[in-house]
Amino acid sequence: MAVTGAAGRIGEVLRRGLRADVERLVLLDLVPLRAEGPGEEVHTVDLLDPPGLEGAFAGVDAVVHLGGIAEEAPLPDLVRANILGTHNVLEAARRADVPRVVLAGSNRVTGFHPVGRQIGPDDPVRPDGLYGMSKVAVEALGQLYADKFGLSVLCLRIGSFEPEPVEPRHLATWLSPRDCVGFVRAALAAPAGGGFTAVYAVSANARRFWALPTPAELAYTPVDDAERYAARIPGADAPADPAAPQAGAMALPEFTLRHLRP
């Protein structure tokens, strides 16, 4: 198995959580990494280096693609890192005959849906910013490579990945480290028969905005609930406006305007 963006917060958690599951763990990042065990193999590779990606993927049976920009940024930067980078990963996987790719998507592809309505992956995309738009393109690339080239591609629309929730929105959107590992492990174990699937990767939060995957979509049931932390979070008891966007402050114009050309 190969993991791009392995030096990031999620990459570090998956590295620890999945190390015992595989005989060979190939870790890729722009940041130099050091192998921590006999089964680990590290590569310092840019997502814009297709031959480097293809070489690192040789002989692996799955790729978990976490690399890219994970926040609002200027559109040219997001196009290079998230859109072109994902294309390069998928193309390298195709060329290296990797049957399964797990993409790190984002809940931000639907951030303008209202808080008062629980949604699922079949609802229309409504990205809340340039970053969310780039993740819509990531999903479209995954769908294309599944339809055209027969890759099995599963996109996890990742929630708010934190050790524990720290703000009121997280009571709906939190993804715990334990559940993150569980979702990725299930995505890697799913039958690789071709096709594209997108699911929300979110903990079993009582206030969640998003439907959990059905067993037919992904055989994992999350176990953590942000509600156990509600007493520690200021404003947790304030009633939510059901018409407000699920993205919260990230849906405000100011969140994106600072990344646009003056």
Beta strands, then each sheet from edge to edge (+ up, - down):
strand 1: 2-4
strand 2: 25-29
strand 3: 40-44
strand 4: 62-65
strand 5: 100-106
strand 6: 152-158
strand 7: 160-161
strand 8: 174-175
strand 9: 195-201
sheet 1: 3+ 2+ 1+ 4+ 5+ 6+ 9+
sheet 2: 7+ 8+
end
